[in-house]
Amino acid sequence: MKQALFDRQKHRAIWQIAWPLMLSNISVPLLGLVDTAVLGHLNFAWYMGAAAVGGNIFTFVFWAFGFLRMATTGLTAQSYGAKDWPRSLGVLTQGCLAALLISVLIIAAQTGLFPIAIGLIGGTEEVRAASLVYCQYRVWGAPATLLQFVLAGWLIGTQQAKTLMAILLFVNAVNIVLDVLLVMVFELDIRGVALATVLSEYLGLGLSFWFVKKYIAVSGEGFELKQMSFTPLRAFFQVNGDIFIRTCLLIFVFAFFTAQGAKQGDETLAANAVLITFLMLIANSLDGFANAAEAKAGEYVGQYRSRGARVLADFHGSNLVAGLWSAIFSLALLGAFGLFGAALIDALTDLPAVAHVAKEYLPWLVWMPLITFLSFLFDGIFIGTTKTKEMRDVMFICLFMVFFPTWYFTQNWGNHGLWFSLSMFMLARSILMGYRYFSISSRNIWFA
């Protein structure tokens, strides 16, 4: 397996998928930085706090349904490896139908959902009022957002990373332009931030469907709609259900983190929002290699049907190469935030109190790349092989046996206790996912 480190073909295979996804993924938190920056230059800190609360609510709502992307990637990658075109289109169709149904339910539930969520997170009266306005605008983008999850998963599974990069860069570029235009020119404050996101998502959805239709026309020559085959519903819902539970637990950690920060004042809430935006930048950067490992792992599962046990060495070798590059980039990110983190904070806000608080807690953020990169990588591998039950179980352990106990015993540390708890949670994920990886490898049941 160590020979894979010197196999140029494996490095090339990982990079062909990883670099477009890294570039496009980085644009996502950069959009968050623009949101923070345009609101950070307004007169009141509570605008940033409201965006953090509203953004976290939609992070919870949409990330809770992130299984639409992840399950689609895993199942599509396996169909891609097996050269099963009818099943690949069936996965896409099932995912789109599920996305439409879920988005209708979210819109229908908005009247009760958002006031309750905002009340649970808390914050000052100004923060709560502005957060509700943000949510009332942003919810209408739900169909576009969730359908794009499915289409993104399908594109990753079919290893069309450059196509997905073009779509995401387009969406985020349009969003940034609309952000500045609607907030700074038309003075729509937090409404402008929400509207910019909604409009750009629908434009991106149209572009996504155009690319998928083009790919089907070229690659699916001779394919007829009646040939489409679907993943058995039991397997489809099991994979999606496991990832749904796992994602809900993960987002709950961040929602809880935001809620506890809100109790410590608007400045702390806003400062944490800045640092969490940096954490999303880290996660999205390292996710490029995780997504590459995910796509290749699923492909090897599909190839196992025809190649048998010979595919196992390629599977582990590909994971090792992806892990090497993840480690290298995590060290680079650690150095970048260590050197330039304070300057980035100053660039994001003109509010001295917010900047001062953010710099106080910056050291916790600096070490996050090293703590988290293995958890991201293993997530990708487990999704690609649809070993989703393992991911779900690890998340339960990390939340209830690590995060909550650590937070409980460090409450007197204030915001430092929150960041320490989050760091321990992320470290536990890396360690336990690694343990599960080697456990499955020792039992040789990756393709069982």
N, C-alpha and C positions, 0 to 999 in steps of 0.2 A: 504493500500500500504506500510506503514511503517513496517508492519510485515515482508515484504520481506527481510529487513535488518537482520533478525534473522533466515531466511530460508537457511539452509546449502545447500540445493539442488540448489538454485538459485546462491549462491556463487560458488558452484562447477561447475555449467553449464557455468558461465562466465569465470572462470579460466581455464577450459578445452580448451576453444577456445583462451583465451587471452594469456596465458603464452607461448605457442609455437610461436604465432605471435609476441609477444614482443621480444622474443629471436631472431627470424629471422629478424624482422624489425630493431632491434638495429644493426644487422650486416651490414645493408645497409649504414647508415651514417658512421659506422666504416670503411667501404671501402673508403668513402670520406675522412676520416681522413688519411688513408694510402696514397691515392692519394696526399693529401696535404703534408704529411710528406716526401714522396720520392722526390717530386718536391721542397719542402721547404729546402731540404738539397743539392740542386744543387746551382750553383753560382749566379743565377739571380732571382730577385723577380718576373720578368715578366713571368717566367714559371708558377708560382702560379696564377698570374693574368690571363694568357691565359687559364689555366685550369678552372678558375672561369667563364670566359666569355664563353668558349666552353661548359662547363658543364651546365651553365644557359640556353644556347640556346637549348640544348637537354632536359633540364628540361622543358622548354617551349614546345618544339615539342612533347616530349613523354607524359608529364603531361597533355598537352592539350587533349590527347587521353586517359587520365586516366579513362574516362567514360567506356572504354572497360572492365576495372576491376570492377569499382563500379556498373555499371548497370548490369553486369553479376552476381555479388554477390547478389544484391537485387532480381532480377528475379529468380535466381537459388534458393535462400533461400525460396522464396515463393512457388516454385514448391516442394522443399524439405519438407516444412511444410504440403503441401497438398498431399504429397506422389504421386506426378504426375511425374513419371519417364520419359515418352515420352517428356513432356514439358521441363524438365531439360536438356535432351540431345539436344533438339531443340535450347535452349538458348546457349549452348556451341557451336553448329555448326554455328549459326548466328554470334556469337561473333568472331569466328575464321575467317570466311569469311570476315567480316568487317575489322579485323586486317590485313589480307593479302592485301586487296585492299588499305588501308591507307598506309601501308609500301611501296608498289610499288609507290604510289604518292609522298611520301617523298623522296625516292631515285631519282625519275625522276626530282624533283624540286630542287635538291641540288645545281645546278650550280648558280641559281639566289637567292636561299633562304639564304645560309650561308653568302655570302659577304654583303648582305643587313642587315642581323641580326647583324653581327659583326660591321658594320658601324654605326648602330643605338646605339649600346652599347658603342662603342668608345674604348678609351684606347690608349696607345702609339703604335708606328709603330710595335715594337717587339711583343707586346701583340696581335695585330690584325693578324699579319702574323702567329704566332704560333697557335692562335685560329682557323684559317682557316685550317691548317694542321690537328689539332685535329678533326674538324668536318668532313673532307674528309675521315678519317679513321672510325670514330665512326658511320657514317650514315649506313654502311653496316650491322650493328647489328639491324636495325629497325625491320625487320620481326620477329626475335627472341624475341626482347623486347616486341613488341605489342602482339604477340601470348601468351607470358608468362603472360601478363596482364589478358587476357581472362581466361587462365587456372588457374591462382591464384584466380580470382574472383569466378570461378566455385568451386574450392576446399574450399574456405571460405564458400560459400553458402551451400555446402554439409557438412560443419562442419568437414572437414579433416585438421584441423590446424596443426597437427603433421606432416602430409605428406608435407604440404607447407613449414613448418619449415625445414624439411630435404632438400628440393629442394633449398631453399634460402641460407641456410648455405653452401651447396655444391657450389652453384654459387659464393658466395662471398668469400669463402675460396680459390677457384680456381683463382678468380680475384685478390685476394691479392697476392697469390704466383706469378702469371704472372706479376703483377704490379712490384714487387721487381725484378723479373728475367729480364724483358724486359727493365726496366729503369736503375737499378743499375748494372746489369751484362752486358747486351747487349748495354747499353748506347743509347737507342732509345728515350730518353727524353719524350716529350709530346706524341709522336707517340706510345710509349710503353704503356702509360696509356690508350689511346684509344683502341689499339689492345687487351689489356688484358680484357677490358670490352666486346668487341665484341666476342672474343673467348669463354669467360666464359658464355655469354648469350646463345650461340648456344648449348653448352654442357648442360646447364640447361634446355633448351627447349626439348632436347631429353629425359632427365630424367623425365620431367613433363609429356610428352606424355606417357611414360612407366607407370607411376603411374596411370594416368587417365584410360588407357587401362586396367590395372589390376583391378581397382575399378569397372569399367563397367562389366568386366567379372565375378566378384564376386557378385555385388549388382544387376546387370541387368539381372539376370538369366531369361530366357524365353522371354526377350525383343527382338523384331525384328525391323530392321531399318525402315521398312515401317510404323511402329507405331509412329514414331517420329512426334511431333507436334511443331509448331513454334508460338512464340509470334507475334500477328498481327503487321505488319510493322509500322503502324501508332503509336501504343503504344511503340514499340521498339525504333523508331527514336525519339519519344518525350522524353522518359526517357534519352536516350543517348544525345540528343541535349541539354537538360537543363543542364546536368552535364558537357557537353563540354563547354558551354558558361561560366558556373560558374568556371570551372577549368582554362579556358583561362584568365579570369579576375584575378584569384588568382596568376597565374604564371606571369601575366603582372606586378603585384605589385613587385615581386621579380626581374624581368628583369629591371624594372624601378629603383629599389633600386640599382642593380648592376651598371647600367648605370650612375646613379648619383654619386656613389662611385668612378667609374672610372675617373670621371672628377676631382677628388680630388687627383689623383696621384696613382702610382702603389702600394705604401705601404698601402694606405687606401683601395684600391681595394683588395689586398691580405689579409689584416686584416679582412675586412668584410667577405671574403670568409671563413676564419677560423671560425668566429662567426656564419655564416649561416650554416656551417657544424654542429656546436653544436646545432643550432636550429632544423636541420633535425634529429639529434639524439633525441632531446626532442619529436618532432612530431612522429617519428617512435616508440619511447617507449610508448607514450600514445595512439597511434593508435591501440595497441593490445587490449585495452578495447573498443575502438571505433569499431573495427572490430568485436569483440565479440557481442557488442550491435547490430551491423548491421545484423549479421547472425541470432541472436535470434529474432530481430524485424521482419525480413523477414519470419522467420519460423512461428511466431504468425499470420502474415497476411495470410499465407497459411492455418493455423489451423482454422482461423476464418470461413472458408467455412463449416467446420464440427462441430466446437464447439460453434460458435456464440459469443455472448457478454461475455461469461464466460472467454474468452481469454484476455480480456482487463486488468484485474487485474494482470495477469501474465506478460503482456507486460510492464506495468508501473513499476511493481516490479523488473523486470529484468533490466530496464533502471536505476532505483534507485541504484541497486547493482553495476552496471557498473560505475555509476557516483561516488559512494563512493570510489571505488578503484582508479578511475582516479584522484580524489582529493588527496588521500593519496600519490600516486606516483608523482603527480605534486609537492607536498611539499618536497618529498625526492629528486627530481631532483633540485629543488631550492636550497636546502641545499648543494647538491653535487657540483653544479657549483659555489655556493658562496664560498665554502671552497677550491675547487681544480681547479677552472677555470684557474687561472693564471699558475698553474703548467702544465695543459694540453696544454696551448698555448706555453709554453717553450718547451714542448716535440714535438710540431708539426713543429717548424721552428728554424733554427739557425740564422735567419736574425734579428738582434736586432731592427731595425727600424719597421719591421712588428710586432714583438712581443710587442713592446712598444705601438704601435697604437691599437693593438687588446685589450690589457689590459685596455687602456683608455675607451673603449666602452663596456667592459665586463659587467658592472652593468646593462646595458639594457637587455643583454641576460639572466642574472641571474633570472629576474622576469618573463621571458616568460612562464615557465611552468604553473604558477598560472593564467596568463592572457589567455592562449590558451586552457587549457584542456577541457573546456566546449564546445568550438567551434568544437573540434575534435569529442567529444562524440556525440553531436547533429548531426554532419555530418553523422556519422554512422547510427544513428536512422532514419534519413530522407532518406538515401539511401536504407536501408533495407525495408522501407515502400513505397519506390519509390515516396516520396513527393518531387520530384526534383525541381519542379517549385519554391517552397518555398526557397530552397537553392540558386537558381539562383537569385531570387529577393533580398535576403539579401546581396548577394555579390555585386550587382549593387549599393545598398545603401551605403555599407561600402567603396567601392572604390571611388565613386563620391561625397559622402556627408561627408566622414570622412578622408580617406587617402589623397586625393589630396588637399582639403582645409587645412588640418593640415600641409602637406609638404610646401604648398605655403606660409603660414604665418610663417614658422620656417626655411626658407632657409638660413637666416643669422646665424643660429646655426651650419651650416656645417653638418658634419656627425652625430652630436648629433640630429639635426633636422630630419634626415632620420630615425634614430632609434626610435625617439619619434613618428614619423608618423606611422611607422610599428607597434609599440606597441598599438597605438590608434586604428589602423585598426583591429588588432587581438582582442582587448577588445570589440570593437563594434560588431564583429562577434559573440563572446560568448553571449553578452547581447541580440542581436536581434534574434539569433537562439533560445535562451531560451524563449524569448517572443513568438516566433512562436510555439514552443512546447506547451506552456501552452494555447495558443489561440486555437490550434487544439484540445487539450484535453478538454477544456471547451465546445467546440462545438461537441465533441464526433464524430469526422469524420476521425479518424486514419485509419479505415478500409473501408471507403466509396469509 
